[in-house]
């Protein structure tokens, strides 16, 4: 079955393909000539995933898989959460987001640096049927960057399950325990 991934994020598409590639023919928005930026106006991860899945499915007439992921830091009352990709501002990048996080967390002792990544996936069919799946991975925010693997906050997130920073984990190891990997596994079970 053809399935469009509602994303322009090459790293995210690569992760999804690595996990689901054998089950579906996964197409990026670029693969089908859809070059749009979907405004994420939701206040929750679920709302943003629904916005993206509905928009792409309605435009293409194809089943669509959309996700929204957030890093939730306990010492920051759950921030950046739904604003994780734009934490340092609309025109910023992963490095600026990590720098802001490290600055805000400076001086906070390790036991209080707990955090988790959460992913919400929505699979929307053209007939309007929607399936929602979630995944979560727990850890804490490091005091400095470690490793060059992954993207986003990976180099400052220590994964409890792997007992290493995501920035030092291979793609296979990360996918085996990651929030997106767990959400995709839960989606497959729901299917």
C-alpha positions as CSV (number, residue, x, y, z in Angstrom):
1,X,0.0,0.0,0.0
2,X,1.2,3.5,-0.8
3,X,1.5,5.7,2.2
4,X,2.5,9.4,2.1
5,X,4.6,10.7,5.0
6,X,3.4,14.2,5.9
7,X,6.9,15.7,6.5
8,X,9.7,17.5,4.8
9,X,12.2,16.5,7.5
10,X,14.6,14.1,5.8
11,X,15.8,12.6,9.1
12,X,12.3,11.8,10.2
13,X,11.4,10.3,6.9
14,X,14.6,8.2,7.0
15,X,13.7,6.9,10.5
16,X,10.1,6.0,9.4
17,X,11.4,4.2,6.3
18,X,13.9,2.3,8.4
19,X,11.2,1.0,10.6
20,X,8.2,0.6,8.3
21,X,9.8,0.3,4.9
22,X,9.1,-3.4,4.5
23,X,5.4,-3.1,5.2
24,X,4.5,-0.1,3.0
25,X,5.6,1.8,-0.1
26,X,6.5,5.0,1.7
27,X,6.4,8.2,-0.2
28,X,7.6,11.6,1.0
29,X,5.7,14.7,0.1
30,X,8.6,15.6,-2.3
31,X,8.2,12.1,-4.0
32,X,4.7,13.0,-5.0
33,X,5.5,16.6,-5.9
34,X,3.7,18.1,-2.9
35,X,5.8,21.1,-1.9
36,X,3.9,22.8,0.9
37,X,4.6,23.8,4.5
38,X,1.8,22.9,6.8
39,X,1.3,25.3,9.6
40,X,1.2,23.5,12.9
41,X,-1.3,25.6,14.9
42,X,-2.3,22.9,17.4
43,X,-1.7,23.2,21.1
44,X,-1.0,19.5,21.5
45,X,1.1,16.8,19.7
46,X,-2.2,15.1,18.7
47,X,-3.7,18.2,17.3
48,X,-0.6,18.9,15.1
49,X,-0.4,15.4,13.8
50,X,-4.1,15.5,12.9
51,X,-3.7,18.8,11.1
52,X,-0.8,17.4,9.0
53,X,-2.4,14.1,8.2
54,X,-5.7,15.6,7.2
55,X,-4.2,18.2,5.0
56,X,-1.9,15.8,3.1
57,X,-4.6,13.1,2.8
58,X,-7.2,15.6,1.5
59,X,-4.7,17.1,-1.0
60,X,-3.5,13.8,-2.4
61,X,-6.4,11.3,-1.9
62,X,-3.9,8.9,-0.4
63,X,-3.4,7.4,3.0
64,X,-1.2,9.7,5.0
65,X,1.1,9.2,8.0
66,X,1.8,12.2,10.1
67,X,3.6,12.7,13.4
68,X,4.3,15.3,15.9
69,X,7.1,14.8,18.4
70,X,8.1,16.8,21.5
71,X,10.8,16.8,24.1
72,X,9.2,17.4,27.5
73,X,11.5,18.5,30.2
74,X,10.3,18.2,33.8
75,X,12.4,21.1,35.2
76,X,10.8,23.3,32.5
77,X,7.2,22.3,33.2
78,X,7.1,20.2,30.1
79,X,8.7,22.7,27.7
80,X,9.5,22.8,24.9
81,X,6.8,20.1,24.2
82,X,4.8,21.0,21.2
83,X,7.2,23.8,20.4
84,X,10.3,21.6,20.3
85,X,11.3,22.2,16.7
86,X,10.9,26.0,17.1
87,X,12.2,26.3,20.7
88,X,14.8,28.9,19.9
89,X,12.5,30.8,17.4
90,X,10.8,30.2,14.1
91,X,14.0,30.8,12.0
92,X,16.3,28.8,14.2
93,X,17.8,25.3,13.8
94,X,18.7,22.2,15.8
95,X,21.9,23.7,17.2
96,X,20.1,26.9,18.4
97,X,17.5,24.7,20.1
98,X,20.1,22.6,21.9
99,X,22.0,25.8,22.9
100,X,18.9,27.3,24.4
101,X,18.0,24.1,26.2
102,X,21.6,23.8,27.7
103,X,21.5,27.4,28.8
104,X,18.1,27.0,30.5
105,X,19.2,23.8,32.2
106,X,22.5,25.2,33.5
107,X,23.0,24.6,37.2
108,X,20.1,22.2,37.5
109,X,21.4,19.0,39.1
110,X,21.2,15.7,37.2
111,X,18.4,14.2,39.3
112,X,16.2,17.1,38.3
113,X,17.0,17.0,34.6
114,X,14.5,14.3,33.8
115,X,12.8,14.4,30.4
116,X,11.1,12.3,27.8
117,X,10.4,12.3,24.1
118,X,6.8,11.7,23.0
119,X,5.6,11.0,19.5
120,X,2.0,10.9,18.3
121,X,1.4,9.3,15.0
122,X,-1.8,9.6,12.9
123,X,-2.6,7.4,10.0
124,X,-5.4,9.0,8.0
125,X,-7.2,7.2,5.2
126,X,-9.0,9.1,2.4
127,X,-12.3,7.9,3.7
128,X,-11.7,9.9,6.9
129,X,-10.7,6.9,9.2
130,X,-7.9,7.9,11.6
131,X,-5.7,5.7,13.7
132,X,-3.7,7.3,16.5
133,X,-0.6,5.7,18.1
134,X,1.9,7.0,20.7
135,X,5.4,6.3,21.8
136,X,7.6,7.5,24.6
137,X,11.2,7.2,25.7
138,X,12.5,8.5,29.1
139,X,15.9,9.9,30.0
140,X,17.5,13.2,31.1
141,X,19.1,16.3,29.6
142,X,22.9,16.2,29.6
143,X,25.1,19.1,30.6
144,X,26.9,19.1,27.3
145,X,26.6,17.6,23.8
146,X,27.7,14.0,23.3
147,X,28.0,12.3,19.9
148,X,27.1,13.2,16.4
149,X,24.4,10.6,15.5
150,X,20.8,11.5,15.0
151,X,19.3,15.0,14.9
152,X,17.4,17.5,17.0
153,X,18.1,17.1,20.7
154,X,19.7,13.7,20.4
155,X,23.2,14.8,21.4
156,X,21.9,16.2,24.7
157,X,19.4,13.5,25.6
158,X,20.6,10.5,27.6
159,X,18.3,7.5,27.0
160,X,17.6,5.4,30.1
161,X,16.9,2.2,28.1
162,X,20.1,2.4,26.0
163,X,22.2,3.9,28.9
164,X,23.9,6.2,26.4
165,X,23.1,9.5,24.8
166,X,21.0,9.2,21.6
167,X,23.8,11.2,19.9
168,X,26.1,8.2,20.5
169,X,23.6,5.5,19.5
170,X,23.5,3.9,16.1
171,X,20.4,4.4,14.0
172,X,19.4,0.7,14.6
173,X,19.9,1.0,18.4
174,X,18.0,4.3,18.6
175,X,15.1,3.0,16.5
176,X,14.8,-0.1,18.7
177,X,13.8,2.1,21.8
178,X,12.9,5.5,20.4
179,X,9.7,7.3,20.9
180,X,9.0,7.2,17.1
181,X,10.0,3.6,16.9
182,X,7.6,2.7,19.7
183,X,4.8,4.8,18.2
184,X,5.4,3.0,14.8
185,X,5.3,-0.4,16.5
186,X,2.1,0.5,18.3
187,X,0.6,1.6,15.0
188,X,1.5,-1.7,13.3
189,X,-0.2,-3.5,16.2
190,X,-3.3,-1.4,15.8
191,X,-3.3,-2.2,12.0
